[in-house]
Amino acid sequence: MGSLPFELPLKLHYVQILSAAGAVLFVVAAVFVLALSGSRTLPHVPSPVTNFCRFFYASFLKPHTGDSAGTGQQAALESFYKAQADVYDATRKKLLRGREDMLGLVAAQLKHKAQREGDFHTKPIWVDIGGGTGYNIEAMKAYLHVPTFFSSVYLVDLSPSLCEVARKRFERLGWDVKIVCQDARSFRLAEYEEAWLGPPSISSPWNDHDSGRSRGEKGADLITMSYSLSMIPDYYSVVDSISSILSSGGLIGVVDFYVQSIVEMSGRNYTGGVFNRHVNWLGRVFWRAWFDVDRVGLEGARRDYLEYRFGTLKSADQRNYLLGGIPYYIFLGTQRRLVSSTTSSPDYAQDFIERLDAACTESPYLSPRHHRADMARAVEKATPVELRSKAYESAVINLSSNLPLPSTFYQNDQRRIYYNDQLPKHTQFNNEYIYAFTWEDPRVDHRLLKIGNDDVVLCVTSAGDNVLDYLLHGNPRRIHAVDLNPNQNHLLELKVAAFQSLSYAEVWKLFGDGKYPAFRDVLLTKLSPRMSSQACQYWLNNAGIFTSRSGHGLYETGGSRCVETSSFIARQRKLMSERHAIRLVRWLFRALGLSTEVQKLCRAKTLNEQREIWPRIRKALMSRALHWTIIGTEWFAWKAAGVPPAQRRMIQEDFIEQEGLPESGVHRTDVRGQAMWEYIVNTLDPVVRDTLISEDNYFYLLCLQGKYSRR
């Protein structure tokens, strides 16, 4: 009896909880019943709420049927989709991200191919597998005029309810889209297209097994799958079927959910890059369990087999942060055997690889047909063993292992050479380039080297500015741009692609102003066909550099972390930083009220005008107070100016020697700040005195105003 006063409140507490839970369930049930009965019964409920309720009920609450072995996949799909077919599109816009990006990428590839082939171009055939309601086909109108660009468009889906929605959609649009309610494994394009006796298929240089299409059948030029591969139980046979109906130069585009660990990527050189691909353990467990409720399979084997069966053109890994960071990927591929539109030679693939290897190593080209004879002659003449590029070695390994070639071999422009992006020497840069612009003046190189048409140039990529200058003014036979940091080459790729694909106004926004709000759209629709998979996915994930509304865009970016580098002699630490010093100087200008004077300095038309303005800036910038608080400190030299320790010691030693100080009686910490201050003064004064910043010194002009001048 003594415990009764404690048990009674506890029981009342349970009753309150059960009552509240019952009330919530009653309200939810009432909303679902009213929602499912239609908007006429509940006119005050907004349409989005009704749509969401129907989606939630069909996905999480409705008992599913059709799971028994005797009913098949179609019955299971209908059980899931029939109750929500007419609200499917309205409820998937935020969930199924990346569909428009995938369409933009494939449309750019198709347009690039049409421009390249010119008068020989024929209208392509498009097959959308698992196309459902036809959303993808209608969304393609943002990039291509679907009715006139394609000769035929097919939508293949196993759900009758979704196909009915698609039929109504295309009746409304007035488009001639063939809707096929059929299992994708049994879909054969030849049953709907007239037989076409095209050129014989080029045999693969390795044992490929995509020859299920006979010579008299016309293949699809584009096959797309949007969030359908993850819902197909027997995905192996579907991927094989896709390979059998895709034309030799055809394109496949896929966007879907996934989870995968970076450990699974070890040793694979054909994936087109693994940037942002890793999903942590908690994410892998959670998203697998979450999507398993709706019969969506996120196992990595689906994507792995896709990458195995096709050569990778583009691969990108993204997150849907609006809904908790759901991982999804975009894949663009082609038949993995190398083909040519100008030759049917069975030796084309090997010939292509040999020519690329010769270009990489500056070695004589050896024809695959006469390779042994050429090698025998080389041995007779005691010629050293020929050099082979890493691209060639990786191609040989993949060919002998029945694997696709590395992604770089399938690109439209063969300028980026294969590299292993998982090696520590490349990953140490943490997916960040160091230099957003180049400090070295290429005019000095031209004056001393006199680069001509017959020259081959080997140079460090850096930001790529000097590489392009050599190409423009020297016009050498070939330029090899090399950089340990692959992100520097991503930046150079972006610049080359922009010059090839964009107008002057667009190029100026990117690299003159350093900001372009429409950069992401331009990357997808114009630049991507001319970029490697690694570079394309890098800029997709870093589009904010150009689209951010704050800061100065490209020219306030760059590396700022300590990087470990190894050599045969020693191990040293380097800190590479430009952006912090530039930001600090601009902040000082604003804090000291010098912004107006700096703008005048940047607009000065003569050296005399520039020299008159400089003392007013120098008085504040080089004041002893500023030197004592900022410039002379260890933090400024190391963290902001990015001066490595070895270079800082040289500056200190030069100062001690110039001042005639005894080395034995001087502590380096005593002169460190003074030495740095003197170095900055001796650097900036001659710049202002001898070079016109507005017209001749674009390096300092960029640092001062954060962008280039059209002058």
N, C-alpha and C positions, 0 to 999 in steps of 0.2 A: 504493500500500500504506500510505502514511503516514496516509491519511484513514480507514482502516478502523476504528481505535478510536473515532472519532467517529460513523461511520455505523451501527455495530452497536448502540449504545444507542438511537440514533434509530429504527432499525427495530424494536427491542424495544418502544419506546414506542408506536409505531403499532400493533403487535400487541396490546398491552394495551388500547389504546383500542377497537380493533375487537372484541376479546373482550368487553369490558364492554358495548359497544353491542349486540352480539349477545345477550348474556345479558338485557339489559333488554328487547329486542324479544321474546325468547322468553317472558319472564315476562308481558309485556303481552298477547302473543298467547294464552298459556295462560289468562289471566284472561278475555279476551274469549270464547274458545271455551267455557269453563265457564259464563260468564254467559249466553251465548246458548243454552246447552243447558238452562238452567232452574235453579231453586234446589234441586231435588231432588238434582242431581248435586253441588252445592257448598253443602251446608247450613250450613257455618260462615261463609260470606261474607254480611255484612249486606245486607239488601234494598236500601238506598240505594246501596251499592257496585255491586250488580248492575244497578240501574236506570241509574246513571251510565255504566257500561261500555257498556250497550246504546245509550244516547244518543250517547256519544262515537263508537262504531263506526258507527252509522247516519249521523251528521252529518259525520264527518271522514275515515273510513277506507273505508267501504263504497263500491264503485264504483256510480255512479248510471247508470241507464238511462232510456230514455224521453225523451231530449233531441232525438231526431230530429224532423224536421218532420212525419213521418207518424204519430207516436204521439200527440201532443197533450199538453196540460197535465195531464190526469188521470193519464196514465202516469208523467209526471215526478213528480207528487205522491206517487203510490203507491210509486215507487222510493225516495222519501225517508222516507215515514211508515210504510210497512207493517212494517218491522223494529222500529219503536219505538212503534207505536200504543198498545199496552197500558201503556206506561210514560211516555207523553207528559206526562200531568198531574203525575206524580211528579218529573219532571225539569225542568219549566218554572216552578215556583213562584217561584224566585229570579231567573229570567231575565226573565220577562214581567211586569215590575212595572207598576203603575198600573191593572190591570184592575179591581180592587175600587174604586179611586178613581173610575174612569169610571162604573161601575155605581152607586156612591153618588150621583154628580152627576145622572145621568139619572133615578134613582129619586126624588130630591128634586124635580126638575122635574115629573115625572109626578104626584107627590102634591100639589104646589102647584097644578097645573092642576086636579086633581080637587077640591080644596078650593074653588078659585075658581069652578068651574062648578056645584058643588053637585048639586042634583037633576038637572041637565041632563047630567051626566057619564055617558058610556058607557064600558064596559070597553074598554081599548085592545088593539091587535094588535101583537105584537112579532115582528120578524124579525131573527134573528142570522145575519149573512152571514159565511161562513168560520168557523162556530161550532165546527168540529172535533169534539172529544169531548163538547161540551155543558157544559164547565166554567163558562162565563159564566152560563148559565141557572140552574145549580144555585147558583152563588155569589150570584145575585140574591136568594136567600131571606134573606140577612142584612139586606135593606132592604125587601123586599116579599114578601107571600105570593103566590108566582107562580101557583099553580093557581086562585086566586079573583080576583086583581087583573086578570089579562089574560083576554080572551075567547078568544084563540088565540095560540099561540107556535110559531114556525117556526124550525128550524135548517137552514140551507142550506150545504152544503159539497160539494166536488168529490171528496174522498177517500173511497172506500168503507170503508177500514180505520178511519178516524176516525169515520165515521158509525156503524159497527158498535159502537164503544165507546160512542158517545152513546146508541144504542138500548138497550144493556144498562144504562146509567146511569139512564135514565128509567123503564125497567121496574122497577129497584130502588126508585126513588123513588115509583113509581105516578103519575107525571105524564103528562098527555096532551100531549106535545110532538110536533109533526109534523116528521119528519126527511126532508129533501129532498136527495138526492144528485144535485146538478145544478150546472151552470155558472151562476154568479150573473148573468151577462149575459142569460140566457134565462129567469130565474125571473120568473113573473108571479103576483102574489098573487091575481088574479081567478080563476085556474084552481083555487084551493083554497077561496076564500071565495065565498059567495053574492053575487050582484050586489046592489048597494045604490044606490038612486037618491037621492043626497044633494043638498044645495043646489049650485047652479052654482058653479064655481070663480071666485074673484075675479080679474079680469084684472090683469095686472101693469102698473104705471105705466111700465115700460120693457120692452124686448124680452127677455123671459125665455124659456127654452126647456126648461121642466120640465113641459110639458103633454102628456107621452106617455100619461098615464092618462085614459081616457075618463070621462065623467060617471057612468056606471053601475058603475064599479069602486070598491071600497072600498080606501082607502089604508092603509098601515101607520102606526100612531101612534108606533112606536119601531123604529128600525133601528140595530143595533150591529155594529161590526167591531173585533175584538180581534186585533191583530197579524196581520191577513190582507191588508190593503191593500198592504203592502210585498211580499207574495208573489204578487201578481197581475200578470202581464206586461201585459195589456191593461187597465190600471186606468182609463183614460179612459171606456171604454164601461161599465164596472162602476159608476163614480160617476154617469154619466148614467142608468143603469138604476135606481139607488137613488133618484135624484130623481123618476123617473117613477112609482115605487110608494109614495113617502112622501106621506102626507096633507098637506093645506094647512097644518095646524097641528102637523104631526108633528115628531118629534125624532130626530136622528141623533147617536150617540155613537161615537167612534173613539179607540182608543189604539194607538200603534204606534211603532216606531223612526224616527229621522230624523237627518239632519245638515244644517245650513244655516248660511250666513253672514249676519250682520246686513245686509250690503250688499244682499242680495237683497230685503230688506224695505223699502228706500227708496221712499218715495212711496205705500206701501200704507196706507190708513187703515181697512181693514175686517178686520184680522186679530185684533182683540180684545186687542192688546198684544203686545209683543216682549220682555217681561221674561224673561231667562235663555234666550232663543231662540238666541243666537249660539253656534256651536260653532267652536273655533279650527281653523286649517288642519291641524294635525297630527291632531286628532280626526276631522276630516272625511275625511282620506285613510285613516287607520287603520281606522275603523269601516266605511267603504265596502268596503275590501278584505276585511276580516274577514267581513262578512255576505254578501259576494258568493260566498263559498265555498258557502254554503247557499242560493243563489239568492234572497236577500233584497235587494230594491232600496231603498236609502236616499236616492235622489235627491230633492231638494226639490220637484220638479215634482208628485209625488204629493200632498203636503200642499197645495201651492199650488192645485192644481185643486179639491181638496176645499173650500178656503176660497173659491174663486171661484164654485163651484156652489151654495153654501149661505150663509145668513146666520149669522154667528158669535154663539153664545150664551156659550160659555165656551171659553177656550183656555189651556192651561198647559203649560209646558216643564219637564221634570224630568230627573234623572240617577239611574241605578242605580249608586250608588257601591259597592255590595257586589260588583259584577262589573266594576270598573274605570271607572265613570262613563259607562255607555252612555246616550246621549241618547234620550229618548222623550217623546212629547207626548200630551196629552189634548185632544180637540176635541168640543165640543157645538155642533150647528148646527140650523137649521130652514130651511124653504123661504125663499128670499131675498126673495120678495115679501111685503109687509106685508099681513096679513089680520086680520079681526075676527070674533069669534064672535057679534057682535050686529048686524052690518050686512053687506049684500052690495053696498054702493055701490061702483062702479068708481073713485070719487074718494077712497076711504078713505085710501090711502097718502099722497096729496098733502095731504089734509085733516089727517092726523095730523102730518105734517112742519110744516105751517103753524101748527098749534096749539102744537106744541112750540117753534117759533121765537118765537111771540108770548109764551110764558111765559118764555123765556130773556131776551128783550130788553125785557119789559114794554111791548110794542107792541100796538096794537089788532089783534085777530084778523081776517085777511082770508080770506074763503072762496075756495077755488080756483075755484069755479064763477063767482063774481062778482069775481074778482081784478082784471081789467082795468077794470071799471066803477069799483071802489073807488079804484084808482090814478088814474083820470082825474079823479075828484072831488077827490082829494088835490092833483093838479097845479093844478086850477082855483082851489083855495083857497091856492095857493102853499105847501103843506105841505112841509117839508123831506123829502129823500129818506129813505125808511124804513130803519131799521137792520135788519141781518140778522145773526143769530148765526153763529158758525163751524160749528155743527151744520147749519144750513140750507145754508150754502155748500158744505160737504162733501157733503151729500145731493144737491144739484144736480149737482155734478161727477160723482158716482158714477152717478146716474141717466142722465146724458148719455153716460157711458162704458160703459154696460152692465155695471156692477160692483155687487156687493152694497153695501148701506148700511153705514156704520160700525157696529160691534158694539153701541154704546149704543142704537141704534134698536130692537134686537130683545129688549131686556131686559124682564123682567116689570114692573119698577118704573122708570119714566122719571124718575129723579132725577139721575143722573150725566150731564152734558152732554159731548159729544164734545170731545176735545182731542188734539193730536198729541203722543204720548208720546215721539217721537224728537227733538223740538226741544231744543237745548242748554240753554235756560232751564229745562227740566224735568229733563233728564238730569243736570244739574250736582249734584243732590242725592244721586246715587249710590244710588238706591232706598232711601233712609232718611228717615224723618220726623224733624223736629227736636224737636217738642214732644209728649211723651206725655200731658201734662195742661196745662191752661190756668191761668195765674197771675192774670189779670184777674178781678175780682169782678163777676159779672153783676148783683148787687143794686144796684150803683151805676148801671148802665145803665138798669135798670128805674125807679129813682127819678128819674133825670134825663130819660129819653126817654119814659117812660110808654107803652110799646109796647101797641098795641091791635089789635082784630080787623081793622081796615081798613088797617093799615100793611103796607108792604113793606120788609123789612130787608135791607140789604147789609152783609155783615161778612166779616172774615178768618176762615177756617176754624180755623186753629191746631189744637188737639187736638179741636175740635168740642164741647167741654163747654158753652161759652156759647151756641152755636147751639141745642143741645137745651134749654138753660134758657130761651132766648127763646121757643122753641116751646111749652114746657110752661106757663110763667107768663104769657107775653104773647099767645100764640095769634094771631100775625099772619097776614095773608092769604097771604104767601109769604116765604120766606127765601132769599136768594142767598148761599151760602157760597163764597167765592173764596179760592184760595191758589195761589201760584206753585209750591209744592211739591206735586205730585200725591199724594204719600204721606200728606200730612195729610188729604186728602180720602178716601184709602183707609181711614184710621182712623175718620173720621166715618161712612163707609159701613158699616163693621163695627159701630159702635155703633147706628146706626139699624136695621140688619138684626137685631141682637141683641134690641133692644126689641120688634121686630115678631114675632120667631119663637121666642124662648126664654122659659123660666120665670124668675121672679125669682131663684131660687137660682142658675141658670146665669148670668144677667146679673151677679150679685154676684161669682161666681167670676172672671169675665172682667175686670170693671172696678172691683169693690170690692177683691178680693184681688190682682188682676192676674196670677193664675195659674190655669190650668185644664188638668189633664192630658189631658182628653178633647177638647181644643179642635179638633184636626184632624178628628176624626169629626163633631163638631158642625158645623164649617164645611162639610163635604161634604154632610151629610144634612139640615141645617136652614137654614143661613144662605145657602148659595150661590144659591138661586133669587131672592133679594132683593138680590143684589150684582152689580155690573158685572163684566165679564170681567177687566179690569185689577185691580180690587180683590181679586177672588177669587184670582187667580193670585199676587198679592202676598202674601196671607196664607197661601196654601198653601206658599210658599217661606219664610215667616217664622213658621211655626207654633211653632217652638222658643221664641219670646218668651213664650208662655203655658205651654208644656209642659216647659220646662227645670226640672230639680230644684234648680238652684243659683240664687242671687240672689233678687230680689224681683219677677221677671217684668216686666210691662209698664212699671212705674214706675221701672225702672232702665235704660230704653232711651231713645233719642233721639239727635239729631245731635250730632256732636262733631268736625266737620272744618271746614276753612276753605272757604268758598264764594265764588266770584267772581260778582258781580252787576253788571249794566250798567244805566246810566240815560242820559238825554239830557245830564246835567250832568257826571257824574263816574263814575269806576269805583272802588269801594271794596271792601275785604275785611271780611267779617264772620265771626266765629266764634260758633257757637251751641251752647251746651252746658249741660245741666242735670245729666245723669247723673253726670259726674265729680265735681262739687261735692257731690252728694247722697251718692255712695259714699264720698267722702273724709270728710265729716262723720260718717257712720255708723262709719267705721273709727276716727276719732278718739275717738268715744264709747266704743268697745270698748277701744281702747288706753289710755284714761285712766280706765277703770273707771266710766264714767258711764251705761252702758246701763240700769241699774236706775232711776236718777234720771230719765232721759229717759222711760221707761215711766210713771213716776209723774206726770211732767209731762203726758203725753198722756192720762192718766186723771183728772186733777184736775177736780173738779166745781164749784169756785168760783175766782174770780180771786184771792182771798186765799191759797188753798191753792197755786195756781200761782205766785204771787209769792214764797211761802216756799221753794218748790223751786228756782226759777230761780237764785238767787245761787250755789248749790253747783255748778250747771252752768256758769254764767257765769265763775266764778273760774278754772276750768280752760280753758274754751273761749276766753276773752278774755285769757288771761294774756300777759304781755309776751314770754315765751319762745316761746309758740306763734305769736304775732304775728311775731316776728323770723324764725322758721324756715319758716313756711308762709304765713300769711294775708297778710303784708305783701309777699310776693314777687311778682315779675312773673309767675311760672308760675301762681300761684293765681288772680290776676286774669284772666289771659288763657286758660290751659288749663283750669282747673277751674270758676271762677265764670262763665266765658263772657261777661265784660264786654267789649264792643267798644271799640276805641281811642277813638272819639269820646265814649262815655259815661265812660270812665276819665278822659279829660281834663276833662270837666265836674266829676267828683268832685274832682279835684285843684284845679281853679280855685275851686270852692266852699270847699274846706278853706283855701286860701290867703286867700280873702276873709274867712272867719269868724275866722281866727286873726290877721288884720290884718298879714300878712306882706307885705313889699314884693315886688312881682312881678319887678322887675328884678334883685334880689339873690338870688333863690331858684332853685335848680336843681330841675326837676321830679322828677328821680331821687331827690333828697334827701327829698322829702315824699310820694312816691308810696305807700310802704308805710304811713306814718302816716295818710294820707288814706283809704286803703282800710280800715284798721282802724277809724277813727272812723266811717266810713260804715256798716260792719257793726254796730258798737255802737249807733249811732243808729237803725238799722233794727230790730234784734232787741229792744232794750229796750222800745220802745213796743208791740211785738207782744205780749210777755209781760205787760206792765203793763195793756194796755187791751182785749185780746181773749182770750176763753176758747178755747184751742186745741182742747180736746176736743169742744166744742159749736159753736163759731162760726167758727173759722179752719181750715177743712179743707185749705187750701193747705199750711200749715206742718205740720199733722198728717200729711199724706201724705209730706212730705219726711222727717219724723222717724222714722216707723215703716214706711214703704214700702207702705202700703195704707190704705184708708179704714176708718173705724169705722162700724158699723151704727147708732150713735147719730145 
